[in-house]
Amino acid sequence: MDSEEGLIVRLISVYVVQMALALIFASGFFYFSRLYARPFLSRWAVSWVAFFFVGLGMVYSTLPAAFKWDSTWVSLLGSATYMIGGFMQSVFLLIGTYELIKETQLRKRTVSLLIIITLIVATGLTLLYAFDPSHFNERYFIRIGLRCLITGIVFIYCGSMAFLNLHFGTSGFGKKLLGIAFFMYGLELLVYFLVVWANIVGYNFSVVLSFFGVLDLFFITIMGLGMVMWLLEDERMKLKKMNADLDSFFYSTSHDLRAPISSILGLTHLASMETKDKTMIQYFSMIEARIKKLDEVIGDILNYSKSSKLEIKKEEIDFNQLLEEIRSDVKFSETATKIRPVYEASEKNIVKTDASQLRIILSNLISNAIKYHDLSRDDPYIKVTFSKQGPEVSISVSDNGKGIETEHLDKIFNMFYRASTDSEGSGLGLFIVKEAAAKINGEVTVQSEPGNGSTFTLTFRESG
């Protein structure tokens, strides 16, 4: 194989790889367009399909030289495919960028009109001087140089938009990579246009086409990766903002609801004191119980909202003091006074972790143990144990209460899950426990037997 044949084979190989990449990226962006409901991505996907035809056209144009054909029609077909693909690539890239920036879709009639105009212009330019051998330079400039000039300008414009326009979302690495790839690919096409122009005016640059083909492959690959990374980064930022907005909504709504609930509780209390009717007193008592249940649900939502917003702050905690503070918070409960607390305090019970999250976990576990205890037992108790071996910490809360049925054990940490219809809780407490444990890189497990009580164990590695 001589050097010319080797060059032709390398060129065709590069074009085939470009076509394969174009189809891969087109499939990916069609998928992302449906997945994220972003129509502009489908326009960019079509631009990759158009680029596939650019490569296909280059293959057709190279075949006559590869097989020593003297076929004007094969070359003409290749040129037409190349020109139409190149112009369509630019048009759909611009349409997608416009729809992204303006956050609106172009009308189908407008898109159809642009496609028709592009087909007419590309076909007309291809046929210009097509059958006149004396105008080789003109054909060379129109088919190669003009396409590189237009496409290069379009890519440089889109690259500038990726850097400058806020509608491109996050300014992360993916966006920068996408903008750089757009800009560099456009610049490469402009350089190739200058080479074409220089050859026409007589400078006779010797250009290795496979070199530009490899550059195309490199920039196309970076462009595709940049697009995917930018999209994922942008979706991540939007999800983060949505979560923050949702947390803020939960917090503000729950906080605003507590004021009228407190007023209702006060009014029902006053009303029950003003009447002697036992039936009315019973009704007021039932209303008060339901309102307190609603207040508890709102309180759990507020606790979850606060927990999700709290930043992890590692500090040294005296577990004895923390447990005493939690006990003080619940000791005024009528049920709590009938349950014997069990805990062996030790000056060694010191742990380094986030105090807020640990308080949330223990408060919920102890409150649940009180709420679901069996006061009919001779000696109802709640036992808290603390153990530490090196950096490994284990804290358990045990009771001899009602216990939990086996079929519910793998579901009790789910949001709003309640093991029975007569459950007093909101179904958020253990979910909050699980989330708080995860924030300190810990895990909560449970062992329970109906009628014999439950043991919840928190294990985590002490912060360094």
N, C-alpha and C positions, 0 to 999 in steps of 0.2 A: 504494500500500500504506500503510494507516494505521499508527499507532504500535503498536496492539495486535497487528495481523497481523505487523508486523516483529519484535516481541518473540517471538511464537510461532515464527516461522521461525528466529530465533537460538537459541531453546531447543532446537528439534528438531535443529538443526545441532550444537549442543554435545553433545546426547545421542548422536548418531550417531558423533561423534568419540570420545566416551568408550567406546562399544561397540567401535569399531575398536581402540582402545588395549588394551581388555580382552582381545580375541582375540589380539592380538600378544603381550602379556605371558603369557597362558595358554599359547600355543604355545611360547614361550621357556622357561617353567618346566617344562612337560612334557618338553621336550628335555633341559634340564639335569638333571632328575630321573633320566632314563634314563642320561645320560652319566656323571654322578657317583654313581649308585646312592644317591640320597638321597630316600627315600620322602616325607619331609615336604614336599619341593618340589612333588610332585604334588598335595598338599592345597592348597598355596597357589595352584597353577595352577587347581584347581577353584574356588577363591574368586574368581579373575579371571573364570572362566566365569560364575559367579553374578552378578558385577558387570555382565557383559554383559546379563543379564536385568533388572537394575535399570534400565539405560539403555533397554532395549526396553520395559519397563513404563512408563517416563516418556514414551516416544514415543506408546504407545497411549493414555495418559491425556491427552496434549496434542492428539491428533488431533480429538476432537469439537469443541474450541474452534477449531481451525484451519479445519475445514470446516463449522462451524456445525451440527454434528450434535447431535441431542437423543437420545443413545444411552446409556442406563444400562449396557447390557451391555458396550459397548466400554470405558467407563471402569472398569467392574468387572474386566474382563479385564486392563486395564493395571495396576490397583491390585494384583490378585492376583499378577501377574508381578513387579511392583516389590517387594511385600512378601516373596514367597518368595525372590526373588533376594537381597534385602538380608539376610534372616535366614540364608540359606545362606552368603552371603559371610562373615558373622560366625562362623558355626559352623566352616567349613572353615579360616578363618584361625586360629581358636583350636586346632583339631585339629592343624594343621601346627606351630604354635608349641609345643604340648604335646609332640608327637613329637620336635621338635628339642631341647627342654630335657631331656626324659626319656630321649632316645636309644633310644626303643622305639616300635613301631607299635601303635596301637589295634587291637583285634580287629575283624574285618569285621562281626561281629554288633553290636558297640557302635556302630560308625560307621553301620550300617544303621538302628539304633534311633534314633540322633540325627537322621538324615535324616527318618525317619518322623515323629518328634515335631515337628521343625521345620516340615514340610509341614502337619501338622495345625494347629499353633499359628498359622502364617502365614495359612492358608486361613480358619481360624475368625475371626481378627482382621479379615480382609478382608470377610467376610460380615457381621460385626457392624454393625448399623445400615445395612446396604447398601441396603435398600429403604425406608428411612424418611427422607424429606426434612427432617424437623424436627430431626434429629440431625446436622446438617452439621458442627458444631464437634467432636463426638465422633469422627466419621469422620476429620476433618482431623487431629485429635490422634493417633488410632490409626495411620492409614496413613502419615502423614508424620513427625509428632513422635516417636512411639514407635520407629519404625525408626531415625531419626537418633540418638535417645538410646542405644539398645542398640549400634548400630554404632559410634558415637562412643566409648563406654566400651571396647569391644573393641579399637579401634585405639589408644587411649591406653594400654591395658594392654600390647598387643604392642610399642608404642614404648618403654615403660618396660623391658620385658624385653630389647629390643635393646640398650639402654644398660647394664642392670644384670647380665644373666645371662651367665656365662662361656661357656655352650654356644653363644652366638652367635659364638664364635670371635674372630678378630682384631678389635682396636679401631681399625681403619683408617678412612679417610674414608668408604668405602662403608657400613660399619655405622652410623656417625654420621648419614650422610645418610638411611639407611633409618629409623633411630629418629626423627629429626626429622620426616620425611615422615609416618610413622605418627602421631606425636603431634599434628602440626599438622592433619592431615586429621581425626583424631578430635575435636580442639578445634573445628574448623570445623563439624562435624556437631552438636556440643553447642551451639554458638552458634545454629545454625539451629533446634535444638530449643527454645531459649529464645525465639527469634522466634515460633515456632509457639505456644508457651505464652502469650506476651505478647499475641498477636493474639486468642487465645481468651478471655483474661480482660479484654479490652477496651482494650488500649493502642494497637491499630491501627498497628503498624509497617508502613511501606511498604517492601517488600523487592523488589529487582530480582533475579528468579530467575536471570537470565543471569549476574549477577555471581557468585553462588554456583556456577553451572555452570562458569564460567571458573576459579574457585578450585579446584573439583574436578579439572578438567583439569590444572592446574598441579601440585597435590599428587599426583595419580595418576602423572603423568609422572616427578616426582622420586622417588616411591615405587618405580616400576619400575626406574629407573636405579640407585637405591640398592640394590635387591635384587640386580641383576646385578653391580654393583661389589663389594658385600659378598661375594657368592658367589665371584667371581674372586679377591678378596684372601684369602679364607679358604682356598681351594684352593691358592693360592700358598704361604701359610704352612704348610699341611699338607705340601705337596711339599717345601718347604725343610726341615721337621723330618724327614721321611722320608729325605731325602738325607743329612742330618747323622747320623741314626741308622745309615744304611747305611754311611757312611764310618767311623763309630765301630766298627761291627761288623767291617768289613774290617780295620781297624787292630788292634783287640784280638784278633781271631781269628788273624790272620797273626802277630802278635807272640807269641801263646801257642804257636803251632805251631813256632816257630823253636827253642825250647828242646829239645823231644824230637828234632827233626831233628839238632841239634848232638850230642845224646847218641848217636843212631843212627850218625852219621858217626864218632864216636869209637870206638864198639864195633866197627864194621866194620873200622876201621883196626887196632885191637888184634887182632881175630880173624885178619886177613890176615897179621899178623906172627907169630902163634902156629902157623900151619900151613905145611907144606912142600908140600902138595898143590897142583900147578899149576892143576888144575881149580877147586879151592876158591878159590884166589887170584884166578882169573879171575872167578868168580861174585861174590866180594866187591868186586872192581873194578867190575863192572857195577852192583851194588847201590849202591856209592858214587857212581857217575856219575848214576844215577837220582835218588838223594837230593839230590845237588847241583843237579840240574835242578829238583826240587821247591823247594829252597831259593831258587833264582833266581826262580822264579815268585812265591813268597811275598815275596821282596825287592822285586819289581816292584810287587806289590799295595801293599806298605807305602810305596813311593816315590810311587805314585799317590795314596794316602790322605793322605800328608804334603803333597804338592803341592796337593791340592784344599783343604786346610785353611789353608795358608799365606796370610797377608794380604800384599798387594802393598806392598812397601816400596822406594821409589825412592831410589837412592843412587849415588854416583859409584864406578865400578868400574875398577880397573886390569886390563884384559883380559889382559895378559902374565902377571900374577901368578895370575889365575883359571885360565888355561890350564895353567900350570905345576903348580898344585895338582891339577888333574884328571889330568894326566899322571902325577903321583906316585901317585895312587890306583890306576892301572891298570898301572904299569910292572912290577909283580911277576908279571903274567901271563906265562906261558911264551911265548905267541904274541906278546905286545907287544914282547918283547926282540928279535924277529927282523924288526920292521917299523921302517923309518926315518921318524921324525917330521920334518915340514917346516913351518916357521913363521918368518916374519920379524917379530921383535919390534920395537916402536917405542914411544917414550915418548908418542907421539900417540894410541896405542890406548887411549883412555879413553872409557867410555860410561856414561851415566846411565840405569839401569833397575833392575829387581829382581834382585839377585844370586842368590837361591835358585833362581828359575825359570830364569835363564840357565845356572846350573850344571847343573841337571837336564837341560836341552836338550843342552848340550855333552857331558856325561857319557854320555848314552845314544847320541848320534851317534858319538862316538869309540869307545865299547865295541862298538857294532855293527860299525864299520869294522874293528876288531881281530878280532872274532868271525868275520866272514865274509870275511876276506882270503884271498888266494891266495898261500901261502908258496912255491909252486913258481916264482914269477917271479924274475927276476934281481935286481930292485930293488923289493921291496914297500915301499910308503910310504903314509903318511896325511898329507895336507896341509891345514892350517888357514889360512884367509885372513880378514883383518879389513879392512873398508873403511867409510869414513864420509864422507858428503857432506852437510854441514849437519846437520839432525836425522835424516837417513835413514841407518840402519846396516844393513850386510850382512855376515853371517858364514857362511862355507862350510866344509864338511868333505868333502874328496875322498879317494878311494883308487883304487888300481888292482887291486881285488880281483875277486870273482866276478861282481859286477853283478847286476841284477834283470831278470827277463823283463818285456817291455813290458806284457803282460796283467795283471801284478800291481801296476803302478805306482800306479793310482788306488785301490788297496785296502789298501796296506801301512800306512796310518795308522788303519785300523779296529781296534777293540778285539779282541784275541785272533786277529788275522789273521796267518797265516804263509804265506809265499810257496811253501814246499815242505814235504813231510812230514818231511824230514830236517833241518829247521831246528832250531837249538839253542835259539832264544829262546822266550819265553813268549807272544809276540804282543802284549805290552803296551808294550814300549819305545817304539815310534814313536807309539803312541796317546798315551802320556804326553808325548812331545815335542810333539805337536800341541796338547794341552790346555795345556801350559805356555806355548807360543808365544802361544796365544789370550789367556792371562792378562796378557801384556805387550803385547797388541794387535799381535802379529806373526803371521807366516805362514811355514811351512816348505814348500819345494818340493823336488822331486827330479828329477835327470836321471841316467839309467843306461843302460848298454849291456852286455848279457851278455858276460862274458869280458874286459871292459875297465874295469870299476869303476863307481863311483857318486859323485855329488856332491849333497849335501844343503845347501840354502841357507836360512838364517834371515834374514828381513828384518823390520825393525820401525822404528818412529819413536821416537827417543830422547826420554825423559821430560823435560819442562821443569822 
